Amino acid sequence: MPAPRTLLELEADVARDLDLIAHPRPAWLEPKTAGDRPVLDCLVVGGGQGGLAVAFALRRDKVDNILVVDSAAAGREGPWVTYARMRALRSLKDQTGPDLRIPSLTYQAWHEAQWGPAHFAAMRLIPKELWNDYLVWFRRVTGIPVRNGVTAGRITPARTDDGLPCLSVDTSDGAMLARKVVLATGQEGVGRRWMPDFVEALPKPLRAHAWEEIDFAGLRGKVVAVLGAGASAFDNAAMALEAGAAEVHLFCRRAEPMVVQPYRWLSFAGFLRHMADMPDAWRWRFMAKILGMREGFAQDTYDRANAFPNFTMHVGQPWTGAREAQGRLVLETARGDVTADFAICGTGVRMDPFAVPMLEACADNIALWADRYTPPPEEADDRLLAFPYLAPDSSFVEKRPGETPWIRDIHLFGIGTSMSFGPSGASINAMAIAAPRLAAGVTRGLFEADLPRLHADLMAYDLPQVVLDPRKLDLG
C-alpha cells in the first residue's frame, strides 16, 4: 500500500491497523462497584509518554475500564514543553516507543504524513516540541481516556461489593477507586528532585533544580553556576548563555567528564526484555555500572554551551558547601570559593518513597534493594540501594510481609524501575517491550482475582456453535 500523504490518510490506516489486530475481541472483565461508586479496572497516574504507552497496552488487551489522570494541562504532560531544555530528543529518530511497534502509530509515520519522507530523512534528531505534538496526536487517535488537571494523592486499601481488593486514591477531583494503579510519573516516581542540602538551604531566589521553572531572562548579565555534568546540566547552562548570562560555570565532580552514553549500549532486545529475569547479582552488576556512569551528554549538547566564550567547564571540582553573601552566593570547592548570582543543580533525583504523597500509607513497608540484596563491598552504593525492589510485574513488594498486602496492586512505570528491570518506564526505546510487560502484570492480577467468576462463567457456558439435524441422528 502507498504511504499516507496526509494526516487524515494516516489516521485511516491507524483505525484499520487497530481493527486488524483487535483479536481476541470479547470483553472479559465485568464492571465493579463499591456502594454507589464505580471501580476502575486500572487508574494510570501520569499522562506523559509512559502513561500513554501503558494505557494503550492495556486497551489492546481489552482492559477498557481505565482512566489516565495528569496534574498538567492538556498538551503539557511530561517534560517536553516545560522543563526539558534540550533542542531535540537524544534518542535516535527511528526509535519506537508508545506505538508498541504498530507502524502507522510510529513517530516516523506521523512525521512523514505531514512533511514527507525526504524531510524525515534530512532531519537528524526529533525536535522536542514535535515529539510533544506527536504524543498529543497519539493520545487522540488511540482514544486513551485522559483527565487533565487532576492531582493524585494518598493511596489506601478498599474493597469492591463482591469482596475483591481494590485501591482508593485521593485526588483533587475526589476519591477514585481502582483495582489496579499504575504510577507512570516519570523521572520522580518514587523519589524527589535532589540537590545538596547546603544548596537547598540557600534562599530560593538564588538557586533552582534543573527541572524547575526558571526565569532565564532574569539571568541576563548574571554569573550562573551549574552543578552536574549530565545532559540536563548542559541544557540549562546553554539556556542561561542564550539568555545573556555574563558567565556560566559548569562544575563536574569527576576528574574526567562522562563522554560515554551507556544507554546506547544496552539498546538491544536481550537486555531490554530479559534483564528483569536475571539473578539479583547480575542485575545489580549491570545497573550499578550503568547508573554509576550517569547519563552521558551528546556532542550537540556540549557544542551548544561550549560555543559561548563566557562558558567554562570545571572538572574534578564538586561543591562542598554554599552560603549567601550580600545577596549573592558563595560556592565552596576543593580549589577555593566561587562567587555567583544563581545556582542550578542538574543533580537528578533520589529514591525516597516517603517523599511521594501517594505512598504515604505504605512508604515504610516498600521493599528496597537494601532490604533484598547485599552487594560486594567494591560495588556498594547507598544511592542505588534506595531503589525499590520490584516484583516481576513491576508492583511493589512488602518489606514486612502481611502488613500492607495491597501494595501488590500498585505498579511502577518510571525511573524507579531501573535497578529491577533496567531502563523501562524512563526510556522511549524500552517502551515497546516494557509497557506490554507491565500490562501483562496488570491483566494477570485482574484475571487471578476473577478466577471464581470466570470459572462459574465457564461452567454456565452453553452457546452451541452447531445446529444438528435430528433427522440424521441415530438415537437408538
Secondary structure, DSSP 4 states (H G I P E B T S, - for coil): -PPPSSHHHHHHHHHHHHHHT--S-S-----EEETTEEEEEEEEE--SHHHHHHHHHHHHTT--SEEEEESSPTT--SSTTTT---SB-SS-TT---TTTT-GGGSHHHHHHHHH-HHHHHH-SS-BHHHHHHHHHHHHHHHT--EEES--EEEEEEEE-TTS-EEEEEEETT--EEEEEEEEEEETTSSEEE---HHHHTS-GGGEEETTS---GGGGTT-EEEEE--SHHHHHHHHHHHHTT-SEEEEE-SSSS-----HHHHT-SHHHHHHGGGS-HHHHHHHHHHHHHH-PPPPHHHHHHHHTSTTEEEE-S--EEEEEEETTEEEEEETTEEEEESEEEE---EEE-GGG-GGGTTTGGGB-BHHHH----GGG--HHHHTSB-B-TTSBB-BSSTTS-GGGGGEEEEEGGGHHHHSSSTT-GGGHHHHHHHHHHHHHHHHHHHTHHHHHHHHHH----S----GGG----
